[in-house]
Amino acid sequence: MNQRRNTYRAALRREPDAAAPRQAKVARLHTRYVRVTIELDPALPDELTRWVGPPVSALLRFGAAALRPLTSTGTP
């Protein structure tokens, strides 16, 4: 009973990705002379969001801070 409980708890702590590998999206281009296969990782959008998000939000904050004095000195 104790071993079964420990096994159950260990399974709950495991990451869901460890149980099943992710399927890659495959795009194929076949012509008479060229054959190209491109595989995209399904986690690519999450990775891009993680890497691109902070610089983009920093640029937006900088732009808002730069425009704030211009908008506050508008017409009386």
Residue, then its C-alpha position, 0 to 999 in steps of 0.5 A: m500500500n505504501q509503495r503504491r501511494n509513493t508511486y502515485r505521488a511520484a507520477l503526480r510530480r512528473e512533468p506531463d511532457a515526460a510521459a509523451p513526446r510532442q509531435a512535430k509539425v511537418a511541412r513538405l515541399h516536393t518539386r521535380y528537382v528539390r525535396v524539402t522537409i521542415e519540422l517545427d516544434p509545437a512549443l515554438p510559439d511558447e518559446l518565441t513568446r518567452w524570448v520576444g515578450p520582455p524586449v517588446s514590452a520594454l520598448l512599449r514602456f519606453g515609447a509610452a514614457a517618451l510620448r507622455p511629456l508630448t501629450s501632456t503639453g498639448t493645447p491649453 
